[in-house]
Amino acid sequence: MTEAQKTLSYFTEDGSYGNADGILVMDTTVWSDLDWEIIDRVLGSERSRVARLLAESYEQDADQVFIRNKLETEYGLDFSSME
């Protein structure tokens, strides 16, 4: 007996739907304008990884220096032009 391959799909209130593989849903309630500017500046293929870092930055024990360094070195963000 072969096992069925799991398929994920999404459905939105505006009627769109599609394949949900790789979709990341997160609470962005506390995100700042700077967080959204960062999301706008990175490549589409990098957005989910950057979004995870931004979400982690709001955790109580977050290592802010590590997160900022990672955003600068791995994703080429220049915070001096955003502050």
N, C-alpha and C positions, 0 to 999 in steps of 0.2 A: 504494500500500500504506500503510495507516495503522499507526502505531506503537502498541503496547499500552501502556496507562497502568500504571505500576508501582504495586503494592499491597503494603503492609507489614502483617503480622499478627504477633501475639504468642501464645505458648502457655506456660502455667505448669505447674508440677508439681501444683498443686491442681486442675488441669483447666480453669481459666478460659482464655479466649482472646478475641481481638477485634482491632479495627483498631489498628495500632501507629503511625499517623501522629502525629508530635509526641512520641513517647515518648523519654525521655532516660534512659539507663542509665549510671551512674557508680560508681566505687569510693568508698565512704564509710567505709572501714576506719578512717581517722584522725580522722573527725569527732568533735567533742566534744558533750557534752550541750547546750551553748549553740547549736551549729549546728542541732541537731534542734529546739530551742526556737524558733529563728528560722524554720525551715521550718514549724512549727506555727502561727506567728503571721501569716504572710503569706497572702494570698488564694490559692486553688487555681490560679487563672490566672497567678499570679506565681511559683509554686514552681520551675518549671524554670529561669527566669532567675536567681532567687536561689540555687538549687543550683549553677548554673554559677559565680556569684560566690564562693560558699563554697568550691568546689573550687579555684578560682583562688587563693584566699587561702592555700592550702597550697603553692603553687608557690614555688620558691626565690627568684625575683626579683619576687614579688608586691608591688604597691604597696598596703600595708595601709591607709594613710590614704585613698586613692582608693576602695578597696572599701568601707570603713566609711562614708564619706561618701555613696556611691551607695546603700548599704542604708538609710541614714537619710533621705536626701532623696527618693529615688525610691520607696521601699517603706514609709516611715513608721516604721521601727524606732527604738525608744528604748532604747539600750543601757544607760542609767543604771538602768533598771528590771530589767535582766537580769543585771547584774554583782554 
